[in-house]
Amino acid sequence: MLALFRPLLIVVLIFINTAYADTTVSDNKLSVVATFSILADMAQVIGGDYVEVYSLVGPEEDVHVYQPRPSDAQRLAKADVLILNGLGFEGWIERLVAASGYQGVIVRVSNNIPLLLSADSDYGLHGHENTSQSDPHAWQSINNARVYSDNITQAFIAVDGARKNYYLSQRDDYDLRLIELDEEIRNSFATIPHDRRKLLTSHRAYRYFEAASNIEFFAAQGINASADVSARELAKLIRLIKSENIKAAFFERSSNQRLLQQIVRDTQCYIAGSLYADSLSKQGGPASTYLEMMRYNLNTIIGALLPRL
């Protein structure tokens, strides 16, 4: 897990310093920096007309291999709010905060999330992961996304109290849309026979989705998509895929497909499509917002798992 941030550099929203609660940005838009595109989208929805949001890691870019640039430090230094996931997902963030000298509000949106712990070398349930970490991909659960949006809302209110009612209204509208999508996901997966609720993905990014939908995800890699897989681990996974009779494999838009293609060659799996995990699509793509991403993943998975006539 990412080490605790230095207190002088970071203010965690859940324990907001009262000095921020009295701050009001009445005339200008809030300058918001989000670590990656999913959080940037949520921030834009909540902030609406009163925020300017910049995503450090843009759409269809890989958070795992991102390297902070000097221009990012300069932009962050001028921001009012920094939004990050936490749980070790952005391993580079402390270095960027220190380089920028940033002193504003920092929102760790995964606060108050019921976390799923990672497990080592258990492909059947957890993939290839580090036992010292909690799984950071908490946004893959709609209920967790509702917590994310509330944490963002409280941060905006803390910095810009004059627009409290606006931010709360934006959050409430978004919350209704999240609840509707959660119901859609649950109803859709109820149509899938239990013996078909298994699939393979590139890396272990869907445990929260799995827990919420009762679908079993197997993964070629662990929570870090850039991690290497040994020949022994690969052989173990191939044996597992065969024994579990897994048919559908999905690659992720921002991940390397070669490992998954190798697995497909050695098993009965076929490439059933692509999913989004850590990044949105670019504007005009099928998953340019969080809601679109979750619905796109849902429809892609359902299409592959439904019995074929």
C-alpha positions in Angstrom: 0.0 0.0 0.0 1.2 3.5 -0.8 2.9 4.9 2.3 1.1 7.6 4.3 1.6 11.0 2.8 3.6 13.6 4.7 1.1 15.6 6.8 2.6 19.0 5.7 1.9 18.2 2.1 -1.4 16.5 2.1 -4.8 17.1 3.6 -7.1 14.1 3.5 -10.7 15.1 2.9 -12.3 12.9 5.5 -10.4 15.0 8.2 -10.8 18.4 6.5 -9.0 21.2 8.2 -11.5 23.8 9.3 -9.5 26.5 7.6 -10.7 25.1 4.3 -14.3 25.0 5.3 -14.4 28.8 5.5 -12.8 29.3 2.1 -15.0 30.5 -0.7 -14.3 30.8 -4.4 -17.3 32.9 -5.4 -16.2 34.3 -8.8 -13.8 31.9 -10.4 -14.0 28.3 -11.3 -12.3 25.7 -9.1 -9.1 24.4 -10.6 -9.2 20.7 -10.2 -6.5 18.1 -11.0 -7.6 14.4 -11.1 -5.0 11.6 -11.3 -6.8 9.7 -14.1 -9.7 10.1 -16.5 -12.4 8.2 -14.5 -12.0 10.5 -11.5 -11.8 13.6 -13.8 -15.2 12.6 -15.3 -16.8 12.3 -11.8 -15.3 15.6 -10.8 -16.7 17.3 -13.9 -20.2 15.9 -13.3 -20.2 17.1 -9.7 -18.6 20.5 -10.4 -20.5 21.2 -13.5 -20.1 24.8 -14.7 -18.0 25.8 -11.7 -14.9 23.6 -12.2 -12.1 23.3 -14.7 -10.8 19.7 -14.5 -7.5 18.4 -15.8 -6.6 14.7 -15.9 -3.0 13.8 -15.3 -3.4 10.5 -17.1 -5.7 11.0 -20.0 -8.3 8.8 -21.7 -6.9 5.5 -23.1 -3.7 6.0 -21.2 -2.2 3.6 -18.7 -1.9 4.8 -15.1 0.6 2.1 -14.3 3.3 3.4 -16.6 2.6 7.1 -16.2 5.6 9.3 -15.4 5.0 12.8 -14.0 6.1 15.7 -16.3 7.3 19.1 -15.2 4.2 20.7 -16.8 2.1 18.5 -14.5 3.9 19.8 -11.4 3.3 23.3 -12.6 -0.3 22.7 -13.2 -0.8 21.0 -9.8 0.9 23.9 -8.0 -1.9 26.2 -9.1 -4.8 23.9 -8.4 -7.4 24.2 -5.7 -8.2 20.5 -5.4 -6.3 17.3 -6.2 -8.4 14.2 -6.6 -6.7 10.8 -6.3 -7.8 7.2 -5.8 -5.3 6.1 -3.2 -4.7 2.5 -2.1 -1.3 2.5 -3.9 -2.9 3.0 -7.4 -1.0 6.1 -8.2 2.5 5.1 -7.0 3.9 8.3 -8.4 1.6 10.8 -6.7 3.7 11.6 -3.6 6.7 12.4 -5.8 4.5 14.7 -7.9 3.0 16.5 -4.9 6.4 17.1 -3.4 7.8 18.4 -6.7 5.0 20.8 -7.2 4.9 22.2 -3.6 1.1 21.7 -3.7 -0.6 22.8 -0.5 -4.3 22.6 -1.3 -7.0 20.1 -0.5 -6.3 16.5 -1.5 -9.3 14.1 -1.8 -8.6 10.4 -1.4 -11.9 9.2 -2.9 -11.5 5.6 -1.8 -12.0 6.7 1.9 -14.9 4.9 3.5 -15.0 2.2 0.8 -15.4 -1.4 2.0 -12.1 -2.7 0.6 -11.3 -6.0 -0.9 -7.9 -7.3 0.1 -5.6 -8.8 -2.5 -4.4 -12.4 -2.3 -1.2 -13.9 -3.7 -1.1 -16.5 -6.4 -4.8 -17.4 -6.3 -5.9 -17.1 -9.9 -9.2 -18.7 -9.2 -10.3 -15.8 -7.0 -7.8 -13.0 -7.0 -5.2 -13.2 -9.7 -1.5 -12.5 -9.2 -1.4 -9.9 -6.5 0.5 -8.5 -3.6 -0.8 -9.6 -0.2 0.3 -6.3 1.3 -2.2 -4.3 -0.7 -5.9 -3.7 -0.9 -7.3 -3.9 -4.4 -7.4 -0.3 -5.6 -9.9 -0.7 -8.4 -12.9 0.2 -6.1 -14.7 2.3 -8.8 -15.6 -1.0 -10.5 -18.5 -1.2 -8.0 -21.4 1.2 -8.6 -21.9 1.5 -4.8 -18.3 2.5 -4.4 -18.7 5.1 -7.2 -21.5 6.7 -5.1 -19.0 7.1 -2.2 -16.4 8.5 -4.6 -18.9 11.1 -5.8 -19.8 12.1 -2.3 -16.2 12.5 -1.3 -15.6 14.8 -4.3 -18.7 16.8 -3.4 -17.6 17.4 0.1 -14.2 18.6 -1.1 -15.8 21.1 -3.4 -18.0 22.3 -0.6 -15.0 22.7 1.7 -13.2 24.9 -0.8 -16.3 26.7 -2.3 -18.9 26.8 0.4 -21.0 29.4 -1.5 -22.0 26.8 -4.1 -22.8 24.1 -1.6 -26.4 23.6 -2.7 -25.3 23.4 -6.4 -22.7 20.7 -5.7 -25.2 18.7 -3.6 -27.8 18.9 -6.3 -25.3 17.7 -8.9 -24.3 14.8 -6.6 -27.9 13.9 -6.0 -28.8 13.8 -9.7 -25.7 11.7 -10.4 -26.5 9.4 -7.5 -29.9 8.6 -9.0 -28.2 7.7 -12.3 -25.7 5.5 -10.5 -28.5 3.7 -8.7 -30.4 3.1 -11.9 -27.3 1.7 -13.6 -26.6 -0.6 -10.6 -30.1 -2.0 -10.9 -29.6 -2.5 -14.6 -26.4 -4.4 -14.0 -27.9 -6.7 -11.4 -31.0 -7.4 -13.6 -28.8 -8.1 -16.7 -26.6 -10.6 -14.9 -29.6 -12.4 -13.5 -30.2 -13.7 -17.0 -26.9 -15.5 -17.2 -26.8 -19.2 -16.1 -24.5 -19.7 -13.1 -22.3 -22.2 -15.0 -21.5 -19.6 -17.6 -20.6 -16.8 -15.2 -16.8 -17.1 -15.8 -14.5 -15.1 -18.0 -10.8 -14.2 -18.5 -9.4 -10.6 -18.5 -6.0 -9.1 -19.0 -5.3 -8.1 -15.4 -7.0 -8.2 -12.1 -9.0 -5.0 -12.2 -12.6 -6.3 -11.7 -12.8 -7.8 -8.2 -15.3 -5.2 -7.1 -17.4 -5.7 -10.2 -17.1 -9.4 -9.6 -18.3 -9.1 -6.0 -21.3 -6.9 -6.9 -22.5 -9.0 -9.9 -21.6 -12.6 -8.9 -19.5 -13.0 -12.0 -16.2 -14.8 -11.7 -13.2 -13.0 -13.3 -10.0 -14.8 -13.9 -6.9 -12.7 -14.8 -3.8 -13.2 -16.8 -2.0 -10.6 -14.6 -2.5 -9.2 -11.1 -3.6 -5.7 -10.1 -0.6 -4.2 -11.8 -1.0 -4.6 -15.5 2.7 -4.0 -16.1 3.8 -6.9 -13.8 5.6 -9.9 -15.5 4.0 -13.3 -15.4 6.5 -16.3 -15.0 6.3 -19.4 -17.2 5.2 -21.3 -14.1 2.4 -18.9 -13.3 1.3 -19.0 -16.9 1.2 -22.8 -17.0 -0.9 -22.8 -13.8 -3.4 -20.3 -15.3 -3.7 -22.3 -18.5 -4.5 -25.5 -16.5 -7.1 -23.5 -14.5 -8.8 -22.1 -17.6 -9.1 -25.6 -19.0 -10.4 -27.1 -15.8 -12.9 -24.3 -15.3 -14.0 -24.5 -18.9 -13.7 -20.7 -19.4 -14.6 -19.7 -22.9 -14.7 -15.9 -23.1 -11.5 -13.7 -22.9 -11.5 -9.9 -22.8 -8.6 -7.6 -23.3 -8.4 -4.1 -21.8 -8.0 -1.1 -24.1 -4.9 0.2 -22.3 -3.2 -3.1 -21.7 -0.8 -5.3 -23.7 -2.7 -8.0 -25.5 0.2 -10.4 -26.3 -0.1 -12.4 -23.0 -3.9 -12.8 -23.5 -3.4 -13.9 -27.1 -0.9 -16.5 -26.0 -3.3 -17.9 -23.5 -6.1 -18.0 -26.1 -3.8 -20.0 -28.4 -3.2 -22.6 -25.6 -6.8 -23.0 -24.4 -10.4 -23.2 -25.5 -10.8 -19.4 -24.9 -11.7 -17.0 -27.7 -11.3 -13.2 -27.7 -14.8 -12.0 -27.0 -14.1 -8.2 -27.0 -12.5 -5.4 -25.1 -13.3 -3.9 -21.7 -12.3 -0.7 -20.0 -10.8 -0.9 -16.5 -8.5 2.0 -15.5 -9.3 4.5 -18.2 -12.1 6.0 -20.2 -12.2 6.2 -24.0 -11.6 9.4 -25.8 -14.5 11.7 -26.6 -16.7 10.1 -29.2 -15.7 6.6 -28.1 -17.9 4.0 -26.4 -16.9 4.8 -22.9 -16.1 8.5 -22.6 -17.8 8.8 -19.2 -17.9 6.6 -16.1 -21.5 5.7 -16.7 -20.8 4.9 -20.3 -17.8 2.8 -19.4 -19.7 0.6 -16.9 -22.6 0.2 -19.3 -20.3 -0.7 -22.2 -18.5 -3.3 -20.0 -21.9 -4.7 -19.0 -23.2 -5.1 -22.5 -19.9 -6.5 -23.8 -19.8 -9.2 -21.1 -23.5 -10.1 -21.4 -23.1 -10.5 -25.1 -20.3 -13.0 -24.6 -21.8 -15.0 -21.7 -25.3 -15.4 -22.9 -25.9 -18.9 -24.4 -25.5 -18.9 -28.1 -28.4 -20.3 -30.2 
